[in-house]
Amino acid sequence: GTGTGAGAGAGRRHRRGAGGSTTEEQAPPGGWQYGQRREADDDEHESHRNPEEEDAGHSGRKQKKQKKPESAEERAERLAKREKPNYKVSGKLAAETNTSAGGVQLQWSEPPEARRPTNRWRLYVFRQKEQLEPLQVHRQSAYLFGKDTLVADVPTRHPTCSRQHAVLQYREVLADPEAAALDPTGPAAARRVVRPYLMDLRSVNGTFLNGERIKPARYYELREKDLIRFGLSSREYVLLNADDVHAIETKKM
């Protein structure tokens, strides 16, 4: 009956956690005051002990064996045993299973003709009339746009954008398909270039190219000065070749 009411409340301590939240720490059986009371009882009866009995008790008591300090090698081995195995796919296996290294299922996989571009493409970003920092989009073969920051190369934080909204994909294609079709064994059939393409990943609010909504799951070839917009976001992305921009700026000087 003594464990209820105020005594039960004393059996818990509150600690201040990260961010100012309080977490409740459960007391051992009997509550925190139980241990304090036992210590007080020991102090009260200290004067009533017989010195001879105390000496006899010490002599008959077994010495407690001290634990050997843990070496660095033993600690590393102990921590290694505690680590749980990681079953997430990564690297080539992730690409083959259409899954990112973070374990997120991707809405598309790169085609066999995927290549890194030879031109130094940039996306110039405009929000209404304000120009933002341009994006360097020539260092890899594809760039994913979307709200999912675990997999998106270019985060689109507008609420009308999908988690995986669209992809900028570079593909190696024939430089002149018509000439190659007329002469399949001629030089035109062997000449290839890497060009940028845009594909909407079945987003809810669509991807817009030069003001027109493109069909999902189809590649659309991009040309210099094309304007891209995602969902109902006011941000506009203009594709430009950095080499051409540098040439124009040099000419103006």
N, C-alpha and C positions, 0 to 999 in steps of 0.2 A: 504493500500500500504506500510505502514511502517513495516509490519511484515515479509517482504521478505528480501533476501540478508543477510547482516551482522546481522540485528536484529534477523532473524530466527535462524541463527547459534548460537547466544547468548542464545537462548531459550533452549539449551541442555547443560548438563554437563557430562563430562566423568569421570567415577570412575575406579580406578585400581582394578581389581578383583583378585581371587585366581589364581596362576600360571602366573601372569603378564598380563593376558588378560584384555581388557578394555570393560566395559559394558556401554551402553548409558542410561542415566537416563532422562526421559521426563520431561520438565519443566511444571509448571501449566499454565493455559491460560494467555496469555500476556507476558510470559517469565519471567526469573529471574530478569531482569532489571526493570520489571514493579513494583515489590514489593519494590525494592531498590529506585526507583524514588518516589514512594508514601511516603516512609519514609523521603526522602530528602525534599519533599514538606511540610510535617508536620513540619519539623525543621524550614523551611523558614518562615512559617506563625505563628510560635509560638509567636513571639514578637508582632503580630498584634491582638492577642486575647484580649478580654475585661475580666479582672479578675472577674468582677461581673457576666458576662455571664458564665464564667467558673465555678464559685462557684455554680451558679444556676443549671448548667448542672449536676454537681456532686451530688448535693442534690436530684435532681429529678431522677437520674439514679438508677436502681435497682441493689442491690448488687448481684453479681454472686455467686451462691451456690457452695461451694467447695465440690469436689467429695470425698466420704468416702474412705479411704485406703482399698484395697482389702486384705482380710485375706487369710491365707494359705489354709484353707478349701474351700473358694470360688474359689480360683485360681485353685485348684486341680479339683473341680467340673466343672469349665469352660473348662479346658484342656481335661477332660474326654469326654465332649460332642463333642469336635472337632475331636476326634479320629475316624477314619473310621473303620468299621467292617472288620475283616480279614476272607475271605471266603476260604482260602487255607486249604486243608486237612492235617491232621497230625496224628501221632500215629497209632492206629489200623486201622482207616479209610484209612490212606495213604497206608498201606500194602494191604488192601482189594481192593483198586482201582488201585494198581500197580503204585502208584505215590509217589514220595519222599516228605518229609516235605517242601522242597523248591518249590514244585509245578511242578517239572520236571517229565515227563512221563518216567518211567523206561522200559528198553528193556527186562526185565525178572523179575520174582517174585520167591521168595524162595519156595521150595517144602515143603510138610507137614513133610518130614523126616529130615528137616534142623535142625542141632544141633551144639552147640559149641564143638570144638575138645577137646579131653582129652589129646592129646600130645601137646607139646609146639613147634609148627611148626614155622620155620623162612624161609624167602626168602633172600638168599645171592645175592646181586646185583653186577654185574660186567659190567663195561663200557670199552670195549676193554680189556686191561690188568689191569686196575685199579679196585680195590675192593672198593665199596661204603658202606655206612652204611646199615647193614642188617635190614630187615623189620620184625617186630613181627606180625605174622598173625594167632594168636591163641586166640585172645580176643573176637571174634565175629563169627557168623556162616557163614558169607559171606563177600567177599572183591571184590569190583568193580574196574576194571582197565579202564582208559579212560582219554580223554582230558578235559571232563566237570568237572571242579573243584567243582561245586555245589553238585555233587552226587558221584564223584569218591573217593573211599577210598585210592587208590594208583594212583596218577596222572601220566599219560604217556604223556609227553609234545612233543614227536616227531611229526612232521607234517603228517607222514603217519599213525598215530594212529587215531582211531575213537573216537568220544565223549564218547560213552559207548562201549568199545572194547571187554572186556572179563570179566568173573567172576570166582573167586575161591570160590567154594561152598562146605561146609562140610555137609555130609549126614550120617544119621544112617542107616546102611545096615547089612545084615547077615554076620557074620564072616566067615562062610563056606557055601556058597550057594549050592555047590554040595552035601554036607552031609545033608543039610536041605531038599534038593529035594528028596534024597533017603529015608529019615525018617522024614516026616513032623511033627510027634508028638514027636520026640526025642529031646535031649538036644541041638543039633546043630541048631534046628529051633528057639530056644529061645535066642541063643547067638548072640548079636549084637555089632557092633563097629562103631565108627565115623571115616570116611575116607574123604580125600580131593579129590575134583573133579574140573576139569577145563572145562569151556564152552565158546566158541567163540560166541559173540552176533551179528553175521552177519556183522562183520567188513569188511571194503573195502579191506584192505591189509592183512587180515588174522592173525591167532594166530598159533604159531609154538611150537610143543612139541617134544623135542629131534631132532630138525632139520626138522620135517615133519609138513606140514600144516594140522591142524585138521578141520573136517567138522563143520559147524556152527550149533548152537542150539542143540548140543549133549553133554552129560556129558562124560568126559574122566577121569578115575581114575588116580590119581597121586601117584607116588611112590617116596621114598626118593632118592635124587640125580637127579631127573628129571630136565631138563633144559627147560625153557620157554622163548619165545621171542615174541614181539608184532610188527606187521607191518614190516617196514624196519629199525626199530631202532636197534642200535648196542648193546643195553643193554640186558644182559642175567640174568635171575632169576633162581637160583638153590634152590630147596626145600630140606631143611634138618630139622631133629628133633633136637631141642636144647638140649634135654637130651642126645642124642647120641653124639653130638658135645662136650658137657661138659665131657662125659666119655672118649672120645678120647684124649682131651686135658689133662685130669687128668692122663691118662695112660702115655702120653709122658713125663710128669713131673716126 
